[in-house]
Amino acid sequence: MFKRVVTHKGFWKSVLFLTITAMVVLFVINWGLSGFGSEYFNGVFRKLLAFLVGGAIYGFTITYIKFWSKLKQQENRSK
């Protein structure tokens, strides 16, 4: 089932979209919690890398669950 899900049309596009969205949201929340100060951007590469990894994990997990559910429902209807 894993291979069917990750090779399904639109899976990786959805993962990419959710990853970027999660990165932006995490970045803005973290910047807001630091008071929206310009000193937040010191060492920004490390923060963006952490947000990229976190966003990718989030995006892959949510998309996998969504597509797995969709394929499972299609499989149950065809029985």
Secondary structure, DSSP 8 states (H G I E B T S, - for coil): -HHHHHTSTTHHHHHHHHHHHHHHHHHHHHHHHTTS-GGGGTTHHHHHHHHHHHHHHHHHHHHHHHHHHHHHHHHHHT-
